[in-house]
Amino acid sequence: MKNLIFSDYRHFDLAKKIGRELKFPCQRLVIKKFPDGELYLRFPSSVKGNNVILVFSSHPQPDESLLESYFAVKTAKDLGAKKVILVIPYLFFMRQDKRFNPGECLSSRIMAGMLSAADYLITVDPHLHRYKGLKEIFTNKAIRLSANRLLADYIKKHFKNPIIIGPDIESYQWAETIAYYLHLHAYVLRKERFTSRRVKIKLSASLEKEDFQRKEIIIVDDIISTGKTILETIKNIKSLGGRNINCLVVHGIFAEKAREKIRKTGTKVISSNTISSPVAKIDVSSLISKEIKKLV
Ligand code: R5P
């Protein structure tokens, strides 16, 4: 029995790194479109009786990735794979965890229903806000890893005098844990979201008392999507006199030119490579490899 890694083209680099660490062969799935636009997917080698590890990205085309990963899992099973482990480093659709407006689709539940077809799901820092855990929506064994330690190590290596700030209550899971690893205090701010593109951040009284002189401000969060949360936070911190502002996130989606907009404020932004981009400097491949090793 062999352990085989297959990936989509978007996360092939990460899949190869995982393959090198585990010494498992890694191949790209054949994914293309039929002339009418329908999805075509093929495994390039036999999976029968072998453990199949599928590494899929969820951006920049989340809807396509969802269908591709679902087809890949179902096909691996059909072809007689022994265990199917699906690795989706950034778990898409998780922010739609309730019906914010009547009649809305609960995307997170539907996604989890589909991807529970794999024996295992491995993901990094899923956006768990209203759900207590992945168990609430996945029926297979869904494993949640965290890049917090890697983010803390990056801060330790690159900053001398950091202040850790989380932009909203949902970011406490990252801000407080990272601050704890660094023996620091985390300031967690409050955010009001009006639409997916309009938010307002409220500063905390304790942060207003901070002396920003010679301090490196590090805003930490799980996701940057439109960047509105971070841009509002930057604006508020600047109003307090903060100048050396940096931003570290696990998942850099950077929708609607968010990276450029943040860079224009003079803020340095770094993410992990759960989604690949030029600022994805924090590598999660060992974190994922260690987990896969326990399952095969
Ligand atoms: C939500 O609560 C998350 O933790 C992020 O703050 C949010 O998803 C960021 O979205 P955006 O970049 O669009 O403001």
Boltz pocket constraint, residues with backbone or C-beta under 6 A from the ligand:
constraints:
  - pocket:
      binder: B
      contacts: [[A, 95], [A, 167], [A, 168], [A, 170], [A, 171], [A, 196], [A, 199], [A, 221], [A, 222], [A, 223], [A, 224], [A, 225], [A, 226], [A, 227], [A, 228], [A, 229], [A, 230]]
      max_distance: 6.0
